[in-house]
Amino acid sequence: MLDPKTAWQPYAPTDANPWTRAKVGHLYRRAGFGATAAELDAGLAAGHAKTLDRILKGEPETDDFARTSEFMAGERSMPPGAPQGRLSAWWLDRMLKTRHPLREKLTLFWHNHFATSNAKVQNARFMLAQYRLMQEHALGSFATLLVSMGTDPAMLVWLDTNTSTKAAPNENYARELMELFSLGIGNYTEADIRQAAKAFTGYEIKDGKGVFNRRQHDASEKAVFGKRGKFTGEDIAKLCLDSEACPRFIVRKLYAFLISDTDAPAAALIDPLAEEYRKSGFDTGKLVATMLRSNLFFAPASYRAKIKSPVEFAAGTVRALEGTAGPLPLAGALEGLGQVLFAPPSVKGWDGGRAWLNAQTLLARNNLALALTSTDDARFGHSCDPTRLLDVHQVKPTEAEAVEFLLTVFLQGDAPDAARDKLLDYLKGARAVKYPAYWSATDAANHRTRALTHLVLTLPDYQLA
């Protein structure tokens, strides 16, 4: 691990540690949903500073995006009872089309942080309103986001705040606000939760909005974190933000999301960023920029140090194939991979890390890769045909050239030599296969290209972010 004194300093390319295609790919995977061949080329040519600036700032969404990303008649006409698949597909569609992937990626982070499931909320419009809240503040103020979440309709239903009254206060939101949303275990007491629960009474939903009903609110004095007052829910959120534990808690979670979820960073590494985060008014964009620009982010220890989530695997594959996979079938496939958008398994969200992969989900990844690349699956057809990708980039489907191109696009060329040799061996063996008599030489070559691409997508290294 790098010295904490230099870990967060900006990375600057040197002869010994140059800006490479692998670093471009690393940045696009962590700060978005993977890169296309053109983005890899452009990032390498532009250099690290310009590429980082472009990633951090994003680009304005086009009018076409605003229109076409309103999937299946769009957000405005999404009925409250819309099926889960349509809701998930709506977001996947945006992930694939957005020109600001970092903002969408951070929205996904906050979705897992404030894990709320439509399985209980049962209102697609409430879920989309929560998405909008998280997206608006994804790279903005965590303080504003935390306070606003207390009156978010989906959250009010999810943690039962909408039924919490002065006669019967419910502790669910107060507990999760402290344990999961701002402080972490060990930084509050059960008495703090009981008292805070009284502050979160009187919140209800009216005309689709979270509102405060003073008649149902416990206006008595409460004692929370050693402080006394006639606190409301907003006051409790602000008390959490005042705690020294809060910025450390969020910085650690973003560290796991953007850098590594396999190591436990020392306080000497986390505390400087936590202090800057607090001083900035919880400016998440500034914090994320520091992380993404840092020596630590581009260090070998951070490279492919995370397992791709199902969303990252699916969206990244479609992007790299430069395909147009329908969001509905893609959303359906995610269930088998273990991640359904707008439906995390519990208030703790998805465990992530090694939990993403087991025998069942790994098989589901392989099957999705086959469905996307084979052109034989009715759900996707030719929408992600690898042969078209090679044609667009004028790559001849010869053994060596096709292998090198696909390994460059999907793994930036850093596949183990043994993996490269096996791919070449497959192509050589495939040439000896007897194909149907009605197949032309082009048909046979296209089949080999599709099978080769599927093999690349099933390599162990491709499962890593």
GIZIGI-V425316 format. One line per field, one symbol per residue. ss: DSSP state (2 for helix, 1 for strand, 0 for the rest). Layout:
ss=???
This chain:
ss=000222200100000000002222222222000000222222222202222222222000002222220022200000000002222222222222200022222222222220000222200222222222222200001222222220002222220022201001000222222222220000000222222222200011110011110222000001110011100022222222220222222222222222000000002222222222222000122222222221000002220000100222222222220000002222222222200000000000000022220022222222222222220000000000022222220000002222222222222000002222222222222200000000002222222222222222200222210
